[in-house]
Every structure is written in structure tokens, then in C-alpha cells.
Amino acid sequence: MKRTACMLIMMLSMLLLTACSSGEASLVQMNADGTGSMGFAFMVDEESFNECAELGGSAYVKQLEKLGFVKSTESFKGEKYVNLKKTVEFKTTDELKKLLTDAKSFSKAFFNTSSNEFIEDALLSSCKVTTTTFHGTYTGSLDRHDVAGDDDDDILDDIHEFSRMDITFPNEIVDTNGTKGEDGKTVSWVFEECLNDKLLKATIVGKQEYPKDTKKPVIYGAKNGAYYRCNGDYDDAVQIRLSDDIGIKKATVNGKLMGNEEYFYNDAQYNVTAYDYAGNVSKITFYIDSTKPTISGVTNGKYYNQTKTIKFSDKRGVKSATLNGKAVKSGTKVGRTGKYTLKVTDKAGNIRQATFVIDKVNPTITGVTNGKTYRSARTIKFSDQYGVKTATLNGNTIRSGKKVSRPGKYTVRVTDKSGNIRTVKFTIKK
């Protein structure tokens, strides 16, 4: 019954924090000329209602009473309920249909507003109504987490919820899939823990069947075989919505029951199957992959002085991989000196990138030559195409451009970022 955003029900859950039974009831009285009345009631078990009133919930009730809701009591399914009910008149069956299938029309009639403050969705997703026949589709609002009992964030989990619909015709009902009342003219349907669509049928003129349905259910929100990225939260989720001309009888994801509208955001393969009441079946498989591909053999920002074998993979499959903009395969060996950027993209569009350098060339040293003896001061300079890591003179760190004039034996040792080393030994005599 989570279609109702009733402040009374929310108030119960917040004040009581204990299990209670609550529901909504739509009560239609049909006249032979197409006129009639429709009542809508919030139902709360009497014990919980009284306890809530003691905790300060009366203000919420008074607000509903100002809108025209009247408090009464009723026994339903062996339990006593307090009802807050309002009744409105309709002049035609088309007006009744709008009350049942259009949330704004319903809110305006019962709550004097077109907003969804009191009700989130229409009572029925579709219906066909005449003075003699009623066909309707009730769409459940639960999801797979409600059925599995793992929706820890739902404040209404401790409330037993139901939806009820009664229709009273002017003559005796001869065919229905609901429960007939003692008068033979009233039919009732009760929905509890409803995931998908329930079909409602009642007539006073003979056996009625739904139109022949040869169309498969439609699955919106994802394409078969498609890959999607999510940030792992509700706002970025893949939203799957099921629709059918007559109604979704059952739906599963990876073999487990699911609702008509579900959100998915965890990395996984999802196999969605939808069945309608005519036996038509639709299936799709989609993937959520928010994990980047893996790269091995080289590390981003690293320098190497030897040939490297680059490897890459992805759990859901690699879509493309390039090395300096050119297509490359996993297992490729890279040995030529140069700067490289490996970019790997998976089927969901996740990208892993690694920039690395292969440098097999020793640094250069100028100003002095290995084995030479000089009788004047020398200026030592050194460089490397991809960067010098360290440079020492007789073990002491130096910078390029260092002047040496004091007599003695010297060793210049320059190491680049890839680990290549150039050593020059020289002597200064005066």
C-alpha cells in the first residue's frame, strides 16, 4: 500500500515504532444510470490508533477531518479498525474512471489539492467501467527488497499494509474474480504484499473476459545486452519499469521475484523476465559495471629500462585498448625507448589509463670525459631525455652546472628515472 503518502500512516510509524495494521479502502456505489458515489478511507487498527492519539497524533486526524473525512469504526477480517473516510459523488462512469486512474483528479476530489502530498499514485493503473461491467488493473507498489525483507531504510516495514476495493452494483453480480458480499451486489478485493498487477473483474450481465492479448510485456529502462555504469547509489541507478496492455502477472530478476518498478545499482548481470496474464513473456539481460579494467605489467607514472609486457582485462569484457592512440592487444611487448600511454575501455565505458616510460639510454654528461686529467676548473653538466633521478660527485649530491676547481680525483655518477647510470671519472691537477 505504499502508494499512499498519508500523513496519518507516516505519523503512526514515527510515533509508535511498533507493528500495526493499516490500509486504504476505495468504496464505490454504482447506480443504474451511471451516477454514484466513491468513498476513500484510511484504516488503522483500533489499538494502534488509540495509542497514537495518546502520543499526540490527534492533530493529524483533525487535519483530515477538516478536509471532510469522518471517523468511524469497522470490523474487517476479524479485527476492529478506525476509519477516516470521505465520500464524493460522480455523475458519469467517466468521472469515476478518472477518480480511480488519475492521481491529480483523486487528490483534488478528496484532498482539495492536485499535489501528491496525500497520494503518490493513482488507485488503479487502468480500468474500464460501465453501469454493468468493471475491469480494472491494480498495480502493486512493493519491490524485491520488501519481499526479501532487506529494506532497512523503510520506516513502514513494521506496518502490515493492505489495499481494499469494494464496488456495489444496482443488480446482482453474475461473474467476478473478487469476493461477493452477502447481498450479491457487492464485490471486494483485498491486496496485500502485491508486487505486480492484479486484475479486477465484475459484471451483472454475464460472463466477461478480458480482450485477447498477443503483445508481450514491455521492459523499459535498459536494452538487452547493454552495459551501464552506476556510482553505487539510488540517484544513479538503472530504473527498470514493466508495462503490459492487460497486466504483469509475475516478474523475476535473476530468478527472484521483482516489482513492476525497480532500481538497480550494484555491479552484476541482471536477467529480467516479465510474464503477462495471457502467457506472453519478455526477457532482457543487462549489466551494471562500475569497475575499471585492470592493467598489469606496467604501472602508471613508472619508468623502466627494460622491455615490458602489457596485459589488461575486465570482468565484463574490454571494448577497446590503445597504446599511444593505436589499437593494442593484451600481451603486447613494449621495448623501444619512449613515453607511452595505455588506455583501456570496458563495455560499460569505464576507463583505466597508465602512462609509463621505457628508457634504455644512459644519461649524458658533458664538461668532463671519463679518464681525462684537467689542469683547469671544469663545469659538469648532465641531462636525460626522461629525467635525472640522482647525481653525485664523489658521493655528494650535485646539480647540473657544478664547477670543480680543487685538485683531486673525482667520480660523477648520474642515474636517470629508469635506473640507467652514467659514470665519469676524471682528475684535476694544477
For each residue, the residues with C-beta under 8 A, 3 or more apart:
1: 4 22 23 24 141 161 162 163 191
2: 120 141 142 156 161
3: 119 120 121 123 141 163
4: 1 9 24 42 118 119 120
5: 10 116 117 118 119 120
6: 9 10 24 42 118 119
7: 10 11 60 63 117 118
8: 11 12 42 44 57 60 61 64 84
9: 4 6 12 13 22 42 44 156 159
10: 5 6 7 13 14 155
11: 7 8 14 15 52 57 60
12: 8 9 15 16 20 22 44 48 52 57 159
13: 9 10 16 17 155 156 158 159
14: 10 11 17 155
15: 11 12 52 55 56 57
16: 12 13 20 48 51 52 55
17: 13 14 158
18: 48 158
19: 158 159 160
20: 12 16 44 45 47 48 158 159 160
21: 44 45 48 79 81 159 160 162
22: 1 9 12 42 43 44 45 48 159 160 161 162
23: 1 42 43 161 162 163 164
24: 1 4 6 40 41 42 43 162 163 164
25: 39 40 41 43 83 85 163 164 165 166
26: 38 39 40 100 123 163 164 165 166
27: 38 39 40 41 85 87 165 166
28: 36 37 38 39 96 165 166 167 168
29: 36 37 38 39 168
30: 34 36 96 131 167 168 169 170
31: 34 35 36 131 170
32: 131 170 171
33: 131
34: 30 31 91 92 93 130 131
35: 31 89 90 91 92
36: 28 29 30 31 89 90 96
37: 28 29 87 88 89 90
38: 26 27 28 29 87 88 90 96 99 100
39: 25 26 27 28 29 85 86 87 88
40: 24 25 26 27 85 86 87 106 110
41: 24 25 27 69 83 84 85 86
42: 4 6 8 9 22 23 24 64 69 83 84 85
43: 22 23 24 25 74 76 81 82 83 164
44: 8 9 12 20 21 22 48 49 52 81 82
45: 20 21 22 48 49 79 80 81 82
46: 49 50 73 80 81 82
47: 20 50 51
48: 12 16 18 20 21 22 44 45 51 52
49: 44 45 46 52 53 82
50: 46 47 53 54 82
51: 16 47 48 54 55
52: 11 12 15 16 44 48 49 55 57
53: 49 50 57 58 61
54: 50 51
55: 15 16 51 52
56: 15 59
57: 8 11 12 15 52 53 60 61
58: 53 61 62
59: 56 62 63
60: 7 8 11 57 63 64
61: 8 53 57 58 64 65 71 84
62: 58 59 65 66
63: 7 59 60 66 67
64: 8 42 60 61 67 69 84
65: 61 62 68 69 70 71 84
66: 62 63
67: 63 64 86 110 111 112
68: 65 86 110
69: 41 42 64 65 84 85 86
70: 65 84 85 86
71: 61 65 82 83 84
72: 82 83 85
73: 46 80 81 82 83
74: 43 80 81 83
75: 78 79 80 81
76: 43 79 81 164
77: 190
78: 75
79: 21 45 75 76
80: 45 46 73 74 75
81: 21 43 44 45 46 73 74 75 76
82: 43 44 45 46 49 50 71 72 73
83: 25 41 42 43 71 72 73 74
84: 8 41 42 61 64 65 69 70 71
85: 25 27 39 40 41 42 69 70 72
86: 39 40 41 67 68 69 70 110
87: 27 37 38 39 40
88: 37 38 39 99 109 110
89: 35 36 37
90: 35 36 37 38 93 95 96 99
91: 34 35 95
92: 34 35 95 96
93: 34 90 96 97 129 130 131
94: 97 98
95: 90 91 92 98 99
96: 28 30 36 38 90 92 93 99 100 129
97: 93 94 100 101 127 128 129
98: 94 95 101 102 105
99: 38 88 90 95 96 102 105 106 109 123
100: 26 38 96 97 106 122 123 124 127 129 136
101: 97 98 122 123 124 125 126 127
102: 98 99 105 106 122
103: 106 107 116 119 120 121 122
104: 107 108 114
105: 98 99 102 108 109
106: 40 99 100 102 103 109 110 119 122 123
107: 103 104 110 111 113 114 115 116 117 118 119
108: 104 105 111 112 113 114
109: 88 99 105 106
110: 40 67 68 86 88 106 107 118
111: 67 107 108 117 118 119
112: 67 108
113: 107 108 117 118
114: 104 107 108
115: 107
116: 5 103 107 119 120
117: 5 7 107 111 113
118: 4 5 6 7 107 110 111 113
119: 3 4 5 6 103 106 107 111 116
120: 2 3 4 5 103 116
121: 3 103 139 141
122: 100 101 102 103 106 125
123: 3 26 99 100 101 106 138 163 165
124: 100 101 127 136 137 138 139 200
125: 101 122 137 138 139 197
126: 101 136 137
127: 97 100 101 124 134 135 136 137 200
128: 97 133 134 135 136
129: 93 96 97 100 133 134 135 136
130: 34 93 133 134
131: 30 31 32 33 34 93 170
132: 169 203 204 205
133: 128 129 130 202 203 204 205 208
134: 127 128 129 130 167 200 201 202 203
135: 127 128 129 199 200 201 208 210
136: 100 124 126 127 128 129 165 199 200 201
137: 124 125 126 127 197 198 199 200 246 247
138: 123 124 125 163 165 189 191 194 197 198 199 200
139: 121 124 125 194 196 197 247 248 260
140: 191 193 194 195 196 197 198 259 260
141: 1 2 3 121 194 259
142: 2 146 147 193 194 195 259
143: 146 147 151 195 258 259 261 262 263
144: 147 148 195 253 256 257 258 259 262
145: 148 149 150 151 154
146: 142 143 149 151 154 157 193 195 259
147: 142 143 144 193 195 257
148: 144 145 151 256
149: 145 146 157
150: 145
151: 143 145 146 148 154 157
152:
153:
154: 145 146 151 157
155: 10 13 14
156: 2 9 13 159 161
157: 146 149 151 154
158: 13 17 18 19 20
159: 9 12 13 19 20 21 22 156
160: 19 20 21 22 192
161: 1 2 22 23 156 192
162: 1 21 22 23 24 190 191 192
163: 1 3 23 24 25 26 123 138 190 191 192 194
164: 23 24 25 26 43 76 188 189 190 191
165: 25 26 27 28 123 136 138 188 189 200
166: 25 26 27 28 181 186 187 188
167: 28 30 134 186 187 202
168: 28 29 30 181 183 185 186
169: 30 132 172 173 185 186 187 202 204
170: 30 31 32 131 185 204
171: 32 185 204
172: 169 184 185 204
173: 169 176 180 184 185 186 187 202 203 204
174: 203 204 205 206 207
175: 201 202 203 206 207 208
176: 173 180 187 201 202 203
177: 199 200 201 202
178: 187 188 189 200 201 202
179: 187 188 189 190
180: 173 176 184 186 187
181: 166 168 184 185 186 187 188
182:
183: 168 186
184: 172 173 180 181
185: 168 169 170 171 172 173 181
186: 166 167 168 169 173 180 181 183
187: 166 167 169 173 176 178 179 180 181 202
188: 164 165 166 178 179 181
189: 138 164 165 178 179 198 200
190: 77 162 163 164 179
191: 1 138 140 162 163 164 194 198
192: 160 161 162 163
193: 140 142 146 147
194: 138 139 140 141 142 163 191 198
195: 140 142 143 144 146 147 251 257 258 259 260
196: 139 140 242 247 248 249 250 251 259 260
197: 125 137 138 139 140 244 247 248 249 260 277
198: 137 138 140 189 191 194 247
199: 135 136 137 138 177 210 246 247 277
200: 124 127 134 135 136 137 138 165 177 178 189
201: 134 135 136 175 176 177 178 208 210
202: 133 134 167 169 173 175 176 177 178 187
203: 132 133 134 173 174 175 176 206 207 208
204: 132 133 169 170 171 172 173 174
205: 132 133 174 208
206: 174 175 203
207: 174 175 203
208: 133 135 175 201 203 205
209:
210: 135 199 201 213 246 277
211: 245 246
212: 278
213: 210 244 245 246 276 277 278 280
214: 278 280
215: 244 245 280
216: 276 280 281 282
217: 242 243 244 248 274 275 276 280 281 282
218: 242 243 244 282
219: 222 240 241 242 272 274 282 284
220: 240 241 242 243
221: 238 239 240 241
222: 219 226 228 238 240 270 272 284 286
223: 226 284 286
224: 283 284 285 286
225: 285 286
226: 222 223 286 287
227: 286 287 288 289 316 346 347 348 349
228: 222 238 286 287 288 289 348
229: 288 289 290 348 349 350
230: 233 236 237 238 264 265 266 267 288 290
231: 235 236 265 290
232: 236 265 266 290
233: 230 236 237 265
234: 237 263 265
235: 231
236: 230 231 232 233 265
237: 230 233 234 263 264 265
238: 221 222 228 230 263 264 265 286 288
239: 221 261 262 263
240: 219 220 221 222 253 258 261 262 263 264 272
241: 219 220 221 260 261
242: 196 217 218 219 220 248 251 260 261 274
243: 217 218 220 248 260
244: 197 213 215 217 218 247 248 274 276 277 280
245: 211 213 215 276
246: 137 199 210 211 213 276 277 278
247: 137 139 196 197 198 199 244 276 277
248: 139 196 197 217 242 243 244 251 260 274 275 276
249: 196 197 275 276 277
250: 196 257 274 275
251: 195 196 242 248 257 258 259 260 272 273 274 275
252: 255 256 257 258 272 273
253: 144 240 256 258 262 264 270 271 272 273
254: 268 269 270 271
255: 252 271
256: 144 148 252 253
257: 144 147 195 250 251 252
258: 143 144 195 240 251 252 253 262 272
259: 140 141 142 143 144 146 195 196 251 262
260: 139 140 195 196 197 241 242 243 248 251
261: 143 239 240 241 242
262: 143 144 239 240 253 258 259
263: 143 234 237 238 239 240
264: 230 237 238 240 253 268 270 288
265: 230 231 232 233 234 236 237 238 288
266: 230 232 288
267: 230 288 289 290 291
268: 254 264 287 288
269: 254 285 286 287
270: 222 253 254 264 285 286 287 288
271: 253 254 255 283 284 285
272: 219 222 240 251 252 253 258 283 284 285 286
273: 251 252 253 281 282 283
274: 217 219 242 244 248 250 251 281 282 283
275: 217 248 249 250 251 279 280 281
276: 213 216 217 244 245 246 247 248 249 279 280 281
277: 197 199 210 213 244 246 247 249
278: 212 213 214 246
279: 275 276
280: 213 214 215 216 217 244 275 276
281: 216 217 273 274 275 276
282: 216 217 218 219 273 274
283: 224 271 272 273 274
284: 219 222 223 224 271 272
285: 224 225 269 270 271 272
286: 222 223 224 225 226 227 228 238 269 270 272
287: 226 227 228 268 269 270 316 347 348
288: 227 228 229 230 238 264 265 266 267 268 270 348
289: 227 228 229 267 314 315 316 346 347 348 350
290: 229 230 231 232 267 348 350
291: 267 314 315 350
292: 346 350 351 352
293: 312 313 314 318 344 345 346 350 351 352
294: 312 313 314 352
295: 298 310 311 312 342 344 352 354
296: 310 311 312
297: 308 309 310 311
298: 295 302 304 308 310 334 340 342 354 356
299: 302 354 356
300: 353 354 355 356
301: 355 356
302: 298 299 356 357
303: 356 357 358 359 386 387 416 417 418 419
304: 298 308 356 357 358 359 418
305: 358 359 360 418 419 420
306: 335 358 360
307: 333 334 335 358
308: 297 298 304 333 334 335 356 358
309: 297 331 332 333 334
310: 295 296 297 298 323 328 330 331 332 333 334 342
311: 295 296 297 330 331
312: 293 294 295 296 318 321 330 342 344 352
313: 293 294 318 330
314: 289 291 293 294 317 318 344 346 347 350
315: 289 291
316: 227 287 289 346 347 348
317: 314 346 347
318: 293 312 313 314 321 330 344 345 346 347
319: 345 346 347 349
320: 327 344 345
321: 312 318 327 328 329 330 342 343 344 345
322: 325 326 327 328 342 343
323: 310 326 328 332 334 340 341 342
324: 340 341
325: 322
326: 322 323
327: 320 321 322
328: 310 321 322 323 332 342
329: 321 332
330: 310 311 312 313 318 321
331: 309 310 311
332: 309 310 323 328 329
333: 307 308 309 310
334: 298 307 308 309 310 323 340 358
335: 306 307 308 358 360
336: 358
337: 358 359 360 361 385
338: 357 358
339: 355 356 357 386
340: 298 323 324 334 355 356 357 358
341: 323 324 353 354 355
342: 295 298 310 312 321 322 323 328 353 354 355 356
343: 321 322 351 352 353
344: 293 295 312 314 318 320 321 351 352 353
345: 293 318 319 320 321 349 350 351
346: 227 289 292 293 314 316 317 318 319 349 350 351
347: 227 287 289 314 316 317 318 319
348: 227 228 229 287 288 289 290 316
349: 227 229 319 345 346
350: 229 289 290 291 292 293 314 345 346
351: 292 293 343 344 345 346
352: 292 293 294 295 312 343 344
353: 300 341 342 343 344
354: 295 298 299 300 341 342
355: 300 301 339 340 341 342
356: 298 299 300 301 302 303 304 308 339 340 342
357: 302 303 304 338 339 340 386 417 418
358: 303 304 305 306 307 308 334 335 336 337 338 340 418
359: 303 304 305 337 384 385 386 416 417 418 420
360: 305 306 335 337 418 420
361: 337 384 385 420
362: 416 420 421 422
363: 382 383 384 388 414 415 416 420 421 422
364: 382 383 384 422
365: 368 380 381 382 412 414 422 424
366: 380 381 382
367: 378 379 380 381
368: 365 372 374 378 380 404 410 412 424 426
369: 372 424 426
370: 423 424 425 426
371: 425 426
372: 368 369 426 427
373: 426 427 428 429
374: 368 378 426 427 428 429
375: 428 429 430
376: 405 428 430
377: 403 404 405 428
378: 367 368 374 403 404 405 426 428
379: 367 401 402 403 404
380: 365 366 367 368 393 398 400 401 402 403 404 412
381: 365 366 367 400 401
382: 363 364 365 366 388 391 400 412 414 422
383: 363 364 388 400
384: 359 361 363 364 387 388 414 416 417 420
385: 337 359 361
386: 303 339 357 359 416 417 418
387: 303 384 416 417
388: 363 382 383 384 391 400 414 415 416 417
389: 415 416 417 419
390: 397 413 414 415
391: 382 388 397 398 399 400 412 413 414 415
392: 395 396 397 398 412 413
393: 380 396 398 402 404 410 411 412
394: 410 411
395: 392
396: 392 393
397: 390 391 392
398: 380 391 392 393 402 412
399: 391 402
400: 380 381 382 383 388 391
401: 379 380 381
402: 379 380 393 398 399
403: 377 378 379 380
404: 368 377 378 379 380 393 410 428
405: 376 377 378 428
406: 428
407: 428 429 430
408: 427 428
409: 425 426 427
410: 368 393 394 404 425 426 427 428
411: 393 394 423 424 425
412: 365 368 380 382 391 392 393 398 423 424 425 426
413: 390 391 392 421 422 423
414: 363 365 382 384 388 390 391 421 422 423
415: 363 388 389 390 391 419 420 421
416: 303 359 362 363 384 386 387 388 389 419 420 421
417: 303 357 359 384 386 387 388 389
418: 303 304 305 357 358 359 360 386
419: 303 305 389 415 416
420: 305 359 360 361 362 363 384 415 416
421: 362 363 413 414 415 416
422: 362 363 364 365 382 413 414
423: 370 411 412 413 414
424: 365 368 369 370 411 412
425: 370 371 409 410 411 412
426: 368 369 370 371 372 373 374 378 409 410 412
427: 372 373 374 408 409 410
428: 373 374 375 376 377 378 404 405 406 407 408 410
429: 373 374 375 407
430: 375 376 407
